[in-house]
Amino acid sequence: MSQPTPRSCENVPGRTARTGAGGPPARTRRPGEASPGRPPELLRLAGGISLHRRSVAHAAALNAAVRANLEHLRPWLEWAAAAPSPAQTEELARAGSAAWDAGTDFLYLVGLDARPGSVIGSFGLHGRIGPGALEIGYWVSAEHVGRGIATTAAEALTAAALALPGIGRVEIHCDQANGASAAVPRKLGYRLDRTAYAAVRAPGETGRQQIWVKER
């Protein structure tokens, strides 16, 4: 899975965003600056799944999903080293909701349409990689890997991100040893821009982080 939390890696200035071939330059965001636009709060996807804006109402289901998948997540995600308490998950949900309202990060949960309220993974658009860009982070529960869910959801979020004013680039970051995560941007036509050194913070990491890029 890709990294849903900030990682230590080389800081590469963002490129100038474009509106399209021959179009005028679009205004780019400074790191941490609020986006003037917002992505959809609900994205219905193929295969009977949907991306929902994460809220405090989802905290209990999210906490249960994380706790059930700690062994699955632990090799790649440092925060999976210990099980979060329900209160911690609720606090993070409140912070995520505030970040959405502020226009700095847009956090989603993926669920099955046939099971309203279910949580089978988490996705996000993060404004932490420089001007004019958003990073997609994601994980999918062990029970549902190998079904194309990450690819389907990341494709929808790529399109949603690039439709926002001032956003001309989307990135996906993952450790080079995490082949399953790297397969997602590869399938979606991202290019491998570089491999950067990163601090090793989870057991499966090599300290070599792939930076996959897709531009408008």
TARA-V104369 format. One record per run of one state. SS is the DSSP state (a for helix, b for strand, c for the rest). FROM is the first residue (numbers start at 0). LEN is the number of residues. Records with the same first field share a line. If there is no record, write none. Layout:
BEGIN
SS: FROM-LEN ; FROM-LEN
END
This chain:
BEGIN
c: 0-17 ; 18-6 ; 25-16 ; 45-3 ; 53-2 ; 68-1 ; 74-3 ; 81-4 ; 102-2 ; 112-8 ; 126-6 ; 140-1 ; 144-4 ; 162-6 ; 175-3 ; 187-3 ; 197-10 ; 215-1
b: 17-1 ; 24-1 ; 41-4 ; 48-5 ; 104-8 ; 120-6 ; 132-8 ; 168-7 ; 190-7 ; 207-8
a: 55-13 ; 69-5 ; 77-4 ; 85-17 ; 141-3 ; 148-14 ; 178-9
END
